[in-house]
Amino acid sequence: MNGRVLIIAGSDSGGGAGIQADLKTVTALNGFAMTALTALTAQNTLGVHAIHDVPEDFITQQIEVVLADLGADAIKIGMLHRASVIHAVADVLQRLAPDTPLVLDPVMMAKGGHALLEPDAMTAMKERLIPMAALVTPNVPEAEALTGLKISSVEDFPKVAKAIGAKAVLVKGGHMDGDVLTDVLWQAGDVQRFEGPRIDTPHTHGTGCTLASAIACGLAQGLDMAAAVERGRAYVLQAIKTAPGYGQGHGPLNHAHTFSK
């Protein structure tokens, strides 16, 4: 076991996304996952049915006690939901882990269409967390929302990534059309494209959470950014290809495929 990853995110009771997907991913990649829960959701493959908030002081306490005892080699942030939570998380990380690589998945919407980020939280995320992040991993709608720019093709990814304002940005092309799925990694002006086959399947619940956690695990294990992205994408692709087919809606991935012979 190599690489300690602190995951700050919400719970998915259906097990396909959120903290549950994060834990499975880091474990499957031989890392050690720790958590700070930011919200509880009543959720399944058909959508998010309810959200129960976790108090800010308890979120902060989870982070404090984990870092004080276990430490972290990388941090992954998922669903934060409220501006007050974003400020609380930013404050404690600036105080206790200012130099730890932070992967921010700017979760805004669940697969079923339920909003997971309150409107006033967008500004807080842009002002507090994005400047702290080693990597931000938006999909196309999230990248457009963060910048106000329209994405018409993959060629627009680099300029939108630059406009987000982070040290590095991975714009994911899952919402684009075509048989080839392209993600673009932008790092201080350097652009790298990652391509792979687009798989026609409804079983893609939790792909964003899974990819961000896989990348964070790679960084925790000493991989450079491009290598962490490449390995993370390969892990997600195989997890989609071997998805178990559970549920009546957007089904979960097979996070355990690395354990198969």
C-alpha positions as CSV (number, residue, x, y, z in Angstrom):
1,M,0.0,0.0,0.0
2,N,1.5,3.3,-1.1
3,G,0.1,6.9,-1.0
4,R,-2.2,8.5,1.5
5,V,-5.2,10.3,0.0
6,L,-7.6,12.4,2.0
7,I,-10.9,12.6,0.2
8,I,-13.2,15.5,1.1
9,A,-16.6,14.8,-0.5
10,G,-20.2,13.8,-0.1
11,S,-21.6,10.3,0.3
12,D,-23.6,8.4,-2.3
13,S,-25.9,5.9,-0.7
14,G,-26.0,4.0,-4.0
15,G,-22.3,3.3,-3.9
16,G,-21.5,4.4,-7.4
17,A,-20.1,8.0,-6.9
18,G,-19.0,10.2,-4.1
19,I,-17.0,9.0,-1.1
20,Q,-17.9,5.4,-1.9
21,A,-16.4,5.5,-5.4
22,D,-13.4,7.5,-4.1
23,L,-12.6,4.8,-1.4
24,K,-12.9,2.0,-3.9
25,T,-10.7,3.7,-6.5
26,V,-7.9,4.6,-4.2
27,T,-7.9,1.1,-2.7
28,A,-8.0,-0.6,-6.1
29,L,-4.9,1.4,-7.0
30,N,-3.1,0.3,-3.9
31,G,-3.4,3.7,-2.1
32,F,-4.7,4.4,1.4
33,A,-7.9,6.4,1.5
34,M,-9.1,8.7,4.3
35,T,-12.3,10.7,4.3
36,A,-14.0,13.9,5.5
37,L,-17.7,13.7,4.7
38,T,-19.3,17.0,3.6
39,A,-22.9,15.8,2.9
40,L,-25.1,12.7,2.9
41,T,-27.3,11.9,-0.1
42,A,-30.2,9.6,-0.5
43,Q,-29.2,8.5,-4.0
44,N,-29.4,5.6,-6.4
45,T,-28.9,5.0,-10.1
46,L,-32.1,7.0,-10.8
47,G,-30.9,10.2,-9.1
48,V,-30.4,12.2,-5.9
49,H,-33.6,12.1,-3.8
50,A,-32.4,14.2,-0.8
51,I,-29.3,15.9,0.6
52,H,-28.5,16.1,4.3
53,D,-25.9,18.7,5.2
54,V,-22.9,18.0,7.5
55,P,-22.1,21.0,9.8
56,E,-19.0,23.0,8.9
57,D,-17.3,22.5,12.2
58,F,-17.6,18.7,12.0
59,I,-16.2,18.8,8.4
60,T,-13.3,20.8,9.7
61,Q,-12.7,18.5,12.6
62,Q,-12.6,15.4,10.4
63,I,-9.9,17.0,8.3
64,E,-7.9,18.2,11.3
65,V,-7.8,14.9,13.1
66,V,-6.9,12.9,10.0
67,L,-4.1,15.3,9.0
68,A,-2.8,15.5,12.6
69,D,-2.4,11.7,13.0
70,L,-2.2,10.1,9.5
71,G,-1.1,12.9,7.2
72,A,-1.8,13.0,3.5
73,D,0.3,12.8,0.3
74,A,-2.6,14.2,-1.8
75,I,-6.1,15.6,-1.3
76,K,-9.1,15.1,-3.4
77,I,-12.1,17.4,-3.2
78,G,-15.5,16.4,-4.6
79,M,-19.0,17.6,-3.6
80,L,-19.0,20.6,-1.2
81,H,-22.5,21.9,-2.0
82,R,-22.5,25.2,0.0
83,A,-20.3,28.3,0.1
84,S,-19.9,28.1,3.8
85,V,-18.4,24.6,3.5
86,I,-16.0,25.7,0.7
87,H,-14.7,28.5,2.9
88,A,-14.3,26.2,5.9
89,V,-12.4,23.6,3.9
90,A,-10.2,26.2,2.2
91,D,-9.4,27.7,5.6
92,V,-8.3,24.4,7.2
93,L,-6.3,23.2,4.2
94,Q,-4.5,26.5,3.9
95,R,-3.6,26.2,7.6
96,L,-2.7,22.5,7.8
97,A,-1.8,21.3,4.2
98,P,-0.8,24.2,2.1
99,D,1.8,22.2,0.1
100,T,-0.1,19.0,-0.4
101,P,-1.3,18.4,-4.0
102,L,-5.0,19.1,-4.3
103,V,-7.2,17.6,-7.0
104,L,-10.5,19.5,-7.3
105,D,-13.4,17.9,-9.0
106,P,-15.9,20.8,-9.3
107,V,-19.0,18.7,-8.8
108,M,-22.1,20.7,-9.9
109,M,-24.7,18.3,-11.1
110,A,-25.5,14.6,-10.5
111,K,-25.9,12.3,-13.5
112,G,-29.7,12.4,-13.1
113,G,-29.7,16.2,-13.2
114,H,-29.9,17.1,-9.5
115,A,-27.9,20.3,-8.6
116,L,-25.1,19.5,-6.2
117,L,-23.7,23.0,-5.9
118,E,-25.7,25.9,-4.6
119,P,-25.6,29.1,-6.8
120,D,-23.5,31.2,-4.4
121,A,-21.0,28.4,-3.9
122,M,-19.7,28.9,-7.5
123,T,-18.0,32.2,-6.6
124,A,-16.5,30.7,-3.4
125,M,-15.1,27.8,-5.4
126,K,-13.5,30.1,-8.0
127,E,-12.1,32.5,-5.4
128,R,-10.9,30.0,-2.7
129,L,-10.3,26.5,-4.0
130,I,-9.3,26.8,-7.6
131,P,-6.2,28.9,-6.9
132,M,-5.2,26.3,-4.3
133,A,-5.6,23.3,-6.6
134,A,-2.8,21.4,-8.3
135,L,-5.4,20.1,-10.8
136,V,-9.1,20.9,-11.6
137,T,-11.1,18.3,-13.5
138,P,-14.2,19.8,-15.0
139,N,-16.4,18.2,-17.6
140,V,-17.7,20.5,-20.4
141,P,-20.7,21.9,-18.7
142,E,-18.7,22.6,-15.5
143,A,-15.9,24.3,-17.5
144,E,-18.5,26.5,-19.3
145,A,-20.1,27.4,-15.9
146,L,-16.7,28.3,-14.3
147,T,-15.7,30.5,-17.2
148,G,-18.8,31.7,-19.0
149,L,-17.2,30.5,-22.2
150,K,-18.9,28.3,-24.8
151,I,-17.3,25.1,-25.8
152,S,-18.1,24.0,-29.4
153,S,-15.3,21.6,-30.0
154,V,-12.3,20.0,-28.4
155,E,-10.2,22.8,-29.9
156,D,-11.8,25.1,-27.4
157,F,-10.6,23.1,-24.4
158,P,-7.2,24.8,-24.0
159,K,-8.5,28.4,-23.9
160,V,-11.3,27.4,-21.5
161,A,-8.8,25.5,-19.3
162,K,-6.5,28.6,-19.1
163,A,-9.5,30.8,-18.2
164,I,-10.3,28.6,-15.2
165,G,-7.2,29.9,-13.5
166,A,-5.7,26.8,-11.9
167,K,-2.1,25.5,-12.1
168,A,-3.4,22.7,-14.2
169,V,-6.8,21.8,-15.7
170,L,-8.1,18.6,-17.2
171,V,-11.1,19.3,-19.4
172,K,-13.0,16.1,-19.9
173,G,-14.7,15.4,-23.2
174,G,-17.4,13.0,-22.2
175,H,-20.2,15.4,-23.1
176,M,-18.9,15.9,-26.6
177,D,-20.1,13.9,-29.7
178,G,-18.0,11.4,-31.7
179,D,-16.6,7.9,-31.4
180,V,-13.4,9.2,-29.9
181,L,-13.4,10.7,-26.4
182,T,-10.8,13.4,-25.9
183,D,-9.6,14.9,-22.6
184,V,-7.2,17.8,-22.6
185,L,-4.6,18.5,-19.9
186,W,-3.5,22.1,-19.7
187,Q,-0.5,23.0,-17.5
188,A,0.8,26.5,-17.6
189,G,0.3,26.8,-21.3
190,D,1.5,23.2,-22.1
191,V,-1.3,21.2,-23.7
192,Q,-1.5,17.4,-23.8
193,R,-4.4,15.4,-25.4
194,F,-5.6,12.0,-24.2
195,E,-7.8,10.0,-26.5
196,G,-9.7,6.8,-26.2
197,P,-12.8,5.0,-27.5
198,R,-16.2,6.3,-26.5
199,I,-18.3,3.5,-25.0
200,D,-22.0,3.5,-25.6
201,T,-23.4,2.6,-22.1
202,P,-25.6,4.0,-19.4
203,H,-23.2,2.6,-16.8
204,T,-21.1,5.7,-16.2
205,H,-22.3,6.9,-12.8
206,G,-19.4,8.2,-10.8
207,T,-16.8,8.5,-13.6
208,G,-15.8,12.1,-12.6
209,C,-15.4,11.1,-8.9
210,T,-13.5,8.0,-9.9
211,L,-11.1,9.7,-12.3
212,A,-10.2,12.6,-9.9
213,S,-9.5,10.1,-7.1
214,A,-7.4,7.9,-9.4
215,I,-5.3,11.0,-10.4
216,A,-5.0,12.0,-6.7
217,C,-3.8,8.5,-5.9
218,G,-1.2,8.7,-8.7
219,L,0.1,12.0,-7.4
220,A,0.2,10.6,-3.8
221,Q,2.3,7.7,-5.2
222,G,4.8,10.0,-6.9
223,L,3.6,10.0,-10.5
224,D,3.9,13.3,-12.4
225,M,0.6,14.9,-13.5
226,A,0.5,13.5,-17.0
227,A,1.3,10.0,-15.9
228,A,-1.3,10.2,-13.1
229,V,-3.9,11.4,-15.7
230,E,-2.9,8.6,-18.1
231,R,-3.1,5.9,-15.5
232,G,-6.4,7.3,-14.1
233,R,-8.0,7.4,-17.5
234,A,-7.0,3.7,-18.2
235,Y,-8.4,2.7,-14.9
236,V,-11.8,4.4,-15.6
237,L,-12.0,3.0,-19.1
238,Q,-11.6,-0.6,-17.9
239,A,-14.1,0.1,-15.0
240,I,-16.7,1.3,-17.6
241,K,-16.0,-1.7,-19.9
242,T,-16.5,-4.2,-17.1
243,A,-19.4,-2.4,-15.3
244,P,-21.7,-4.8,-13.5
245,G,-24.9,-3.5,-15.0
246,Y,-26.6,-2.8,-11.6
247,G,-29.6,-0.4,-11.2
248,Q,-32.3,0.9,-13.5
249,G,-30.6,4.2,-14.4
250,H,-27.1,5.4,-14.6
251,G,-25.3,2.4,-13.3
252,P,-22.0,2.1,-11.3
253,L,-18.6,1.2,-12.6
254,N,-16.5,-1.9,-11.7
255,H,-14.0,-0.3,-9.4
256,A,-12.6,-3.7,-8.4
257,H,-11.4,-4.7,-11.8
258,T,-7.7,-4.4,-10.7
259,F,-8.4,-7.3,-8.3
260,S,-9.4,-9.7,-11.2
261,K,-7.0,-12.3,-12.4
